[in-house]
Amino acid sequence: MMDLMTRISEPQLSIEFSDEQNAVRSSTANEVIVNACPGSGKSTLLTQIIFDNPKSKILYLAYNKAIVQSVQNKLPTNCEVATLHSFGLKVIKENMTVEINPSKLYPYGTYMARDLATKHMAIDGKQTESSMQKTCDRFNIEYNFILEALHITQRSFDEVSVVSFQDMITFPSMFNLTIEPYDIVLIDERQDLSKSQFNLVNSIPRERLIMVGDDQQAVNFFAGADPFQAKVINSSFPSAEHFRVNETFRCPKLVIELAKQFHNNIVGSKPGGLVKHEDFDKVIYPDHSLVISRTKAALIKMASHFIKSNISFKVKPAVLADTIKFVQHAIKNEKSVQMAISHLKDDMGKRQEEYKSLGWNQEIVKQKYLAAIEIMNQGTTFPEIGAFCRAISFRSNNGKGPQLATGHGSKGLEAEDIFIVDRGACERIAQRCDKRWQQEAENNVNYVMATRSLKNLTYI
C-alpha cells in the first residue's frame, strides 16, 4: 500500500486544500462522517480522495445525474461513479432478469394511492395500516388511501420481474442481492438519504465508508429524506471518525454574516460581497443570476413580471409542472375564471380545516392553492391562462436572463447575484410546524438560499 503522506502530498487537483480538508484526507478510519458547509468543496474533496487512493477499488455514489456527468470523465479507472438509482439497478441486473418500467405502479390504483405507496417504500415503512398512517402524516396524505396503497406496495414487492424507479433502491437490500465488494465507498449529500437509500448503502460490502454532507442543508424531507438521518448514521457507525469542514470558498464575508443568522458553522475569508434589500419594481436582474423563493406563488408572480416586462428568464419545467397540472384540473368544469378562483378559495379553506383537524401544517396546503390562484390571476379567460402556462413551461434552462428556482431546488446551484423573494415565507411555514425537525428544515431552506451567493445577495 502506498504511504499515506506520499499520497496526500501529491494532489492530482491543482487546489490548495485547507487543514480541515486534509484532516479528512488523512483519516484511515473505517467509517468517516463529514459535515461540510455550503461552498466548502465537498465534491472536490471526494474527487481528491479518489486520486489519493489509486490502488483501491472505489465506488462514488453521487447525489444526482448532474454530479455524475460532471466528474465521470475526470476520475481514474479505479473509481466507479453512479447515482444511487443507477447503482441499485446495476445490482438488480447482476442478480435477476428484469424489465424496467417507471410506470409499474400505474395500473395498480389511483394516483394518490400510488403516490402514498411510493413514499411509503422510500421511507422503508412496514406493511401495516399503522405504519402507513405515519407515512400519511409525514406527507399530508388522507388516510382513506391507506388500504389501496398497502395493496399497491404488496403487488410491487410480489412482481419482482418488473422494476420501478423506487424498486431500484428497495430491492437490493430487501432481497439480500449479491453486491460486489469495494475498498472504499464514497457518499455525497448523505443528509438527503431516505431510509431505503441508507439501507442500500449499508448493504454494500466495503472496507471503508466515507459519507460527506451537511446536516444544516437537509431540506429534502418532502422527497423522503430521513429527518433523523444523522442519528441513524451515528447509531449505525458508533466508531466513525467525525470531521467538520466549516470554511466556505463560495460566499464572501458579508453573505457569511447574513447566513450565520440561520447557522453559525460557516466561516470564510473571501472579501467583499453585498447584502441589501430592494423594492420589487427597482431590481435589475443580470444574466445568469438566480431568483429564489420558498413559495411557488412568489415565483409565478416573478415570471409574470418578467413576461410583462419583456425580460428573458429561465426555469426548469419541473419547477411549476405540478402547479400547472393542478390548475388544469381545477378549471376543467368551470364556466369562468372568476368562478374557478372563487371555488379554489373555498376549497382552500376546507382543506386547511382538514389539515388542522389532522394536526398537519395548514400553510403547506395553503401555499399549494395560492400558487394555483396566482396563475389564475394572470388572465380573465381560460385561453389567456393557458397561454401563460405555456409561456412559463417552455423556458430553456440554457437561455439568457435570470433563472427562477424554489428554495429546495436551488440546492447545488450558485451565482454571483442571488435574489430572494418573499423572505418571510420560511418563518410563516415554520410557525405552523408542530415538529422540531420540520421547523429546522425551514431554517435550513433559508440557509441554503442565502449561501448560493458568490458575490451579491438581494432580498426583494
Disulfide bonds with the S-S distance in Angstrom:
none
